[in-house]
Structures are given as structure tokens and as C-alpha cells.
């Protein structure tokens, strides 16, 4: 039986990996987070992999606080770049496959057509730069690695845009939400499913891939849809990015071209609205 190590298992994606595991009985899963295994410690990672008979690593661990990263530069690079190099080196030494999750922030967000995997990268933030360095470190150290870039991730677990808009919509009479940033909301459950399909595929094809749910919208459209599904009547008003001060620049265009992962791994991707409804059913049931 193939044993898969999941790092960052307490985060949005890590929790969704645990939910998806039931649909993949051919795999045995070992779930860790920082208190169980520090991936910044290469010797500890190597010992853990050997002790648990690991065959593949899915790295869901990341430093994702985009604004905070501008001050917390050292820790951000340690988790998003140095630890990923450790994973690559340990994977190669032990003949393991790796699936690593990256981000649209490796681009500067100035495109007007969906980003393909081979377009020039140009991160504009510490977070984006650290994630790009992680990608490069993994490609340098491990030939059996798949990197999946994603965007606008949300889940019924953890803190995210969907939960925030549900909360604020219920508390306030009106909300201002940005309408000139465009992307594809991505349900972390869909990404978890895709990662395990990649590892289940008869041919493991290393390289960089893009994954998000189908369709595009603005944060404003996303919010309106969240409120419609939840039955929230808050007045949502569209504003421009320039009217919403943020410490670090956000990509204006985060749409990813997913043709490569669909063709290589036979992945079928749902529309973002369909997946949002599934996630919100869980959230509304739990509230």
C-alpha cells in the first residue's frame, strides 16, 4: 500500500485532504502539522519518512499571510522556500514522489488572458517571491515532483473569504467589495481530490500545473453569490482596488489556464458556483 505523508494537515487544504482520503482506499495516510513534524528540520523529516515507510509527500504547509509576510520575511522564506528544498532533497534520497501546492502570486497579475504554466513569473510580494523560490528549489532537488499552482482558495475549514463575507453580511447593512480584481474561487475539496487523482494516475508526470475551479468572477461577484446562497440581504457595493488600502499589492488578474492538468491527468473540474454551493451547505449546516 502506498503511504502518503500530508504536511500542514490542520490548514484548509490539509483538512480537505483528510476528508478526501476516504475516497482513495488504496492509500494509507500519515497526517502531520508543525507540532508533529517540523519540515524546516531536514534531519527530522528524513527520519520521519523512513520510520513511517512514506512513498509520497503532499506538501500543504505554507506561510500564507500575504501582508504579514512583508515584516515576517525570514519565517516566510523558511517555510515557503527552505522547507520545500528539504522536502525535495529528502524525497530524492528516499525515492519519493512529491506534490507541492503553489500560488498565482508567482505572477504579477497584469495579464488579461489566463496564465499558462510556462509564462514568465514576476512576483510582486514577499509571499509570492518565497513561493516562487520554493518552486525552484523543488524542481532543482527532485525529479519526481508535481507543483500545482492554485488561487482564491476557500473551505469549510479555517479562515477564508467565504466565511468572512457570510459573517460580515449577517452583521452589517452594507459592504464595500472590490470589483476590479478577477479570479476563480477554488474549493479546497476540489484541489484535494485533484491531488489524490494525480497520485492515483497510472503515469506520474512531473512538472508545474495550474488548478482552480472553472469560471471567473470578481470579489464583488463572489460576495453577491455567497450572500444569495446564504439568503443574506446586505447591500454589497462595488469599489475599485485603489479605494481599498492594502499593505501589499493584490493581483488584478488571477485566472489560471488549466488545460495542461486536464489533458495530462484527465481531471474534470466543476464550476466555482457549483462547488461554492456544496461548501456553503456544510457551513450553513454547521452554523
C-alpha positions, 0 to 999 in steps of 0.5 A, a space after each residue: 500500500 502506498 503511504 502518503 505523508 500530508 504536511 500542514 494537515 490542520 490548514 484548509 487544504 490539509 483538512 480537505 485532504 483528510 476528508 478526501 482520503 476516504 475516497 482513495 482506499 488504496 492509500 494509507 495516510 500519515 497526517 502531520 502539522 508543525 507540532 508533529 513534524 517540523 519540515 524546516 528540520 531536514 534531519 527530522 523529516 528524513 527520519 520521519 519518512 523512513 520510520 513511517 515507510 512514506 512513498 509520497 509527500 503532499 506538501 500543504 504547509 505554507 506561510 500564507 499571510 500575504 501582508 504579514 509576510 512583508 515584516 515576517 520575511 525570514 519565517 516566510 522564506 523558511 517555510 515557503 522556500 527552505 522547507 520545500 528544498 528539504 522536502 525535495 532533497 529528502 524525497 530524492 534520497 528516499 525515492 519519493 514522489 512529491 506534490 507541492 501546492 503553489 500560488 498565482 502570486 508567482 505572477 504579477 497579475 497584469 495579464 488579461 488572458 489566463 496564465 499558462 504554466 510556462 509564462 514568465 513569473 514576476 512576483 510582486 510580494 514577499 509571499 509570492 517571491 518565497 513561493 516562487 523560490 520554493 518552486 525552484 528549489 523543488 524542481 532543482 532537488 527532485 525529479 519526481 515532483 508535481 507543483 500545482 499552482 492554485 488561487 482564491 482558495 476557500 473551505 469549510 475549514 479555517 479562515 477564508 473569504 467565504 466565511 468572512 463575507 457570510 459573517 460580515 453580511 449577517 452583521 452589517 447593512 452594507 459592504 464595500 467589495 472590490 470589483 476590479 480584481 478577477 479570479 476563480 474561487 477554488 474549493 479546497 475539496 476540489 484541489 484535494 481530490 485533484 491531488 489524490 487523482 494525480 497520485 492515483 494516475 497510472 503515469 506520474 508526470 512531473 512538472 508545474 500545473 495550474 488548478 482552480 475551479 472553472 469560471 471567473 468572477 470578481 470579489 464583488 461577484 463572489 460576495 453577491 453569490 455567497 450572500 444569495 446562497 446564504 439568503 443574506 440581504 446586505 447591500 454589497 457595493 462595488 469599489 475599485 482596488 485603489 479605494 481599498 488600502 492594502 499593505 501589499 499589492 493584490 493581483 488584478 488578474 488571477 485566472 489560471 489556464 488549466 488545460 495542461 492538468 486536464 489533458 495530462 491527468 484527465 481531471 474534470 473540474 466543476 464550476 466555482 458556483 457549483 462547488 461554492 454551493 456544496 461548501 456553503 451547505 456544510 457551513 450553513 449546516 454547521 452554523 
